[in-house]
């Protein structure tokens, strides 16, 4: 069955069918039902969506979190291992995505990640507050040149009015409470939503009590973080060490 014929049968464009095949977008639940009917798959596509795709495709390829992120007025991000995706330079993003062994095409994933970053330069861009463990500056992702470029990019991004980056130093006692990375999206007049990451997959969290708990953790971690300018100076020194 051609892409055009399938698109016509389920009332979508041929280009959207192509995007499904390449993993750029996921069919919505109502479209999955129509696809199952047209293709006679009897629930197979739904099970693939739940059991396979959710653990093999990086978070920005899930339309739901991208939509949440794009509509947020503020984003609070905590990261233990790598620079958050919204602040990754292209070569660094490429190294991270290759190491993750996702099934999708690496270059397309890099393009998708860089596309996400456009929210930081749009009109009425969200406020991005990022807390990172100091080890992120020391962890070798892609080699010395990539790390130097990434940290230089990080220092430049920290100069933007809507971007605040703070490092939690290695000696901070609060490090004992670190378990994994997360992001909280805040909306004016709406409920906060969080994204919690782990080694296999990520989860969008909407339960109020869980989001409140993550926000409290964020504030506790931030209390032990270096001030904004000290963080920038630390990042610049780290970049120089990678250059050497």
C-alpha distance (Angstrom), angle and dihedral (degrees) to the residues before:
residue distance angle dihedral
X1 . . .
X2 3.81 . .
X3 3.78 122.5 .
X4 3.80 90.1 -116.0
X5 3.81 92.1 52.2
X6 3.78 93.1 47.8
X7 3.79 91.7 47.5
X8 3.79 91.0 51.5
X9 3.80 91.7 48.6
X10 3.82 93.6 53.9
X11 3.84 96.4 34.2
X12 3.81 99.5 -111.6
X13 3.80 134.2 112.7
X14 3.78 124.6 -90.1
X15 3.82 89.0 -120.3
X16 3.81 90.4 58.5
X17 3.81 90.5 52.1
X18 3.81 87.7 52.2
X19 3.82 90.0 50.4
X20 3.84 89.6 52.5
X21 3.79 91.2 51.5
X22 3.80 91.8 50.6
X23 3.80 93.4 45.3
X24 3.80 95.8 -116.6
X25 3.80 92.6 124.4
X26 3.78 136.5 15.7
X27 3.81 121.5 -132.7
X28 3.80 113.1 -108.7
X29 3.82 117.8 -115.3
X30 3.82 94.6 -101.5
X31 3.82 90.4 50.0
X32 3.81 91.0 48.1
X33 3.82 87.9 57.2
X34 3.81 91.2 52.7
X35 3.80 91.3 46.2
X36 3.81 91.2 51.4
X37 3.82 89.5 51.8
X38 3.81 95.4 47.2
X39 3.81 95.3 43.7
X40 3.81 97.0 37.0
X41 3.79 92.2 -130.1
X42 3.82 95.6 143.2
X43 3.78 98.1 -144.7
X44 3.81 98.6 -36.5
X45 3.82 93.6 117.9
X46 3.78 91.5 50.8
X47 3.79 91.2 51.6
X48 3.80 91.3 48.2
X49 3.78 88.9 52.1
X50 3.81 92.2 51.2
X51 3.79 101.7 36.3
X52 3.80 106.8 30.9
X53 3.78 115.7 19.3
X54 3.78 95.1 47.2
X55 3.81 91.8 63.9
X56 3.79 100.1 38.6
X57 3.80 104.8 46.2
X58 3.82 122.2 72.5
X59 3.82 118.5 -113.3
X60 3.80 98.7 -103.0
X61 3.80 89.7 62.7
X62 3.78 89.7 65.2
X63 3.79 105.3 89.0
X64 3.79 93.4 -150.6
X65 3.79 98.1 65.4
X66 3.80 92.1 39.6
X67 3.81 88.7 55.0
X68 3.81 91.7 47.2
X69 3.80 91.6 48.3
X70 3.81 92.8 47.6
X71 3.81 93.4 52.2
X72 3.80 97.4 44.2
X73 3.79 120.8 110.6
X74 3.82 91.3 -155.9
X75 3.80 135.7 16.8
X76 3.80 123.8 -160.2
X77 3.78 112.1 -164.7
X78 3.80 130.3 -174.3
X79 3.80 119.4 -170.6
X80 3.78 131.7 -177.9
X81 3.78 105.4 176.9
X82 3.80 114.2 23.4
X83 3.79 141.0 14.1
X84 3.85 108.8 -82.0
X85 3.79 115.0 -97.6
X86 3.81 94.1 -112.9
X87 3.82 89.3 61.5
X88 3.81 100.7 39.1
X89 3.80 120.7 121.4
X90 3.84 113.9 -134.4
X91 3.82 97.8 -103.8
X92 3.79 92.2 45.5
X93 3.81 91.1 48.9
X94 3.80 89.5 49.7
X95 3.82 91.4 52.8
X96 3.82 92.5 47.9
X97 3.80 93.9 48.6
X98 3.80 94.0 45.8
X99 3.78 91.1 51.4
X100 3.81 91.3 51.2
X101 3.84 91.4 63.3
X102 3.80 94.5 -139.1
X103 3.79 115.5 177.6
X104 3.80 93.9 -128.5
X105 3.81 125.2 87.9
X106 3.81 110.9 -78.7
X107 3.79 96.8 -141.1
X108 3.78 92.2 50.4
X109 3.80 89.4 50.0
X110 3.81 90.9 50.9
X111 3.80 89.8 50.6
X112 3.81 90.2 50.1
X113 3.80 91.6 49.5
X114 3.80 92.9 49.9
X115 3.79 89.8 47.2
X116 3.80 89.3 57.1
X117 3.79 89.6 56.7
X118 3.80 91.3 65.4
X119 3.80 89.6 82.3
X120 3.81 88.5 74.3
X121 3.81 92.8 62.6
X122 3.81 100.7 38.2
X123 3.80 124.6 105.4
X124 3.81 109.2 -78.9
X125 3.80 90.2 14.4
X126 3.80 116.1 -170.0
X127 3.78 122.2 -103.0
X128 3.80 107.7 -107.6
X129 3.80 117.6 -156.7
X130 3.80 113.8 -176.6
X131 3.78 127.8 -170.9
X132 3.79 116.1 -169.2
X133 3.76 132.8 -179.0
X134 3.82 110.2 -117.6
X135 3.80 90.2 -119.7
X136 3.82 88.5 73.0
X137 3.81 87.6 72.2
X138 3.80 91.2 52.9
X139 3.79 102.1 41.2
X140 3.82 112.7 104.6
X141 3.80 107.5 -123.0
X142 3.79 111.3 170.7
X143 3.80 98.1 -18.8
X144 3.80 136.7 -70.6
X145 3.82 97.1 -59.4
X146 3.80 92.5 50.5
X147 3.79 91.9 47.2
X148 3.80 92.7 48.4
X149 3.80 90.8 49.9
X150 3.79 92.4 46.5
X151 3.79 95.0 50.1
X152 3.80 91.3 46.4
X153 3.80 88.3 52.0
X154 3.80 89.6 48.3
X155 3.81 91.9 53.3
X156 3.81 90.0 49.5
X157 3.81 92.9 49.5
X158 3.80 89.7 50.6
X159 3.83 88.4 64.9
X160 3.81 91.3 65.5
X161 3.79 114.5 104.0
X162 3.81 92.5 -129.7
X163 3.82 96.4 47.6
X164 3.80 123.3 79.2
X165 3.81 118.6 179.5
X166 3.78 122.5 -174.7
X167 3.78 129.1 177.2
X168 3.79 122.7 -142.8
X169 3.84 103.7 -143.5
X170 3.78 120.8 -126.1
X171 3.80 91.8 -117.4
X172 3.81 94.8 55.5
X173 3.81 111.6 118.1
X174 3.79 89.8 -141.6
X175 3.83 88.0 74.3
X176 3.81 87.4 84.1
X177 3.80 87.8 73.2
X178 3.81 96.1 55.2
X179 3.82 114.2 117.7
X180 3.79 108.0 147.8
X181 3.79 146.1 -29.5
X182 3.79 125.7 -80.2
X183 3.80 142.5 167.9
X184 3.79 128.3 -146.0
X185 3.80 120.1 -156.1
X186 3.80 116.5 -154.4
X187 3.80 125.4 -159.9
X188 3.79 128.5 -166.7
X189 3.77 105.1 -109.4
X190 3.80 94.1 -3.2
X191 3.77 139.9 93.7
X192 3.81 119.1 -85.9
X193 3.81 118.3 -112.8
X194 3.81 126.5 -159.0
X195 3.78 137.3 -155.9
X196 3.80 116.6 -150.5
X197 3.80 118.4 -164.2
X198 3.79 131.1 -155.5
X199 3.79 139.4 166.1
X200 3.83 95.3 -83.2
X201 3.77 107.1 29.1
X202 3.77 146.1 -23.5
X203 3.78 132.8 -110.4
X204 3.78 132.7 -148.9
X205 3.81 107.5 -136.2
X206 3.80 120.3 -157.4
X207 3.82 103.1 158.9
X208 3.79 105.3 118.4
X209 3.80 95.9 -138.4
X210 3.82 92.2 51.5
X211 3.80 93.6 48.1
X212 3.81 90.8 48.1
X213 3.79 89.5 52.0
X214 3.80 91.4 51.9
X215 3.80 91.0 48.1
X216 3.80 90.3 52.8
X217 3.80 90.2 50.1
X218 3.80 89.7 50.5
X219 3.79 91.9 52.7
X220 3.81 92.3 47.3
X221 3.81 90.8 51.0
X222 3.80 91.5 45.7
X223 3.80 91.9 53.3
X224 3.84 88.6 66.0
X225 3.83 95.1 41.8
X226 3.79 124.6 108.2
X227 3.83 117.0 -101.8
X228 3.79 117.4 -95.1
X229 3.83 98.2 -98.9
X230 3.80 94.2 43.0
X231 3.78 87.9 52.3
X232 3.81 92.1 53.6
X233 3.80 90.9 49.7
X234 3.81 90.6 49.7
X235 3.81 91.1 50.1
X236 3.82 91.8 50.2
X237 3.82 91.6 50.3
X238 3.82 90.0 49.0
X239 3.82 90.2 51.2
X240 3.80 90.2 52.3
X241 3.81 90.9 52.3
X242 3.80 90.5 53.2
X243 3.79 89.5 49.1
X244 3.79 90.9 53.4
